[in-house]
């Protein structure tokens, strides 16, 4: 599957799946840069894949449909948008660029959030980021925990195409949460170097995320012990949703100070 990224808004990614002159786009948060690229390449838009309803992932849809009214619009069955042509549930499959993509329901960041994946790619929106995960806005810690564990259970070492470039801040937090993890430190140093020269840190490989993203192993030692100590619990034997919630709260508090962006 051929995928390329387009920067949008301040830190969003729009993902473009190409098959010769046909394209499918994932989470078009704005339209004009994308329409310009489509015109330059003489592409034909076949479909739009939405992971959730937030405006920075959907704002460009109506402009795109004005130019390509035949395009299909895929989204989760809880996404309330009048232009959706295909409402999807977990276990559904869609055909994109000659490949089959499977649908996972991944609520937590929003209630309608879904992800698309096969043995090559994972389009995970704002559920999973490079080195981190999305905030819990509409769902619960229990839902977000289940969603992240679903993504962790994907066996293939797929390319992870997430919705935002937050990698440096995420890896700065990962070093704080797991200071003795040498793989995390090495990744943080590489991300810092790449960021300094404006090199994208996304996509990443899922195996890399499993080893160095704390939000994919919060229920495993030594991180679970670190979380318990941070929140003042005497025992790390906390349920996974509680571990996730405490880890997310830990990062949220540091995000508020701005120190993770340095």
Secondary structure, DSSP 8 states (H G I E B T S, - for coil): -EEEEEEETTTEEEEEEEETTEEEEE--S-SHHHHHHHHHHT-EEEEEE-S---HHHHTTHHHHHHH-TT-EEEEETT---TT-SEEE-TT-EEEETTEEEEEEE--SSSTT-EEEE-SSEEEEETTEETTEE---SSS-HHHHHHHHHHHHT--S--EEEESB--HHHHHHHHHHHTTT-HHHHHHHHHHHHHHHTT----SEEHHHHHHH-GGGSTTSTTHHHHHHHHTT-S-S---HHHHHHHHHHHHHHHHHHTGGG-
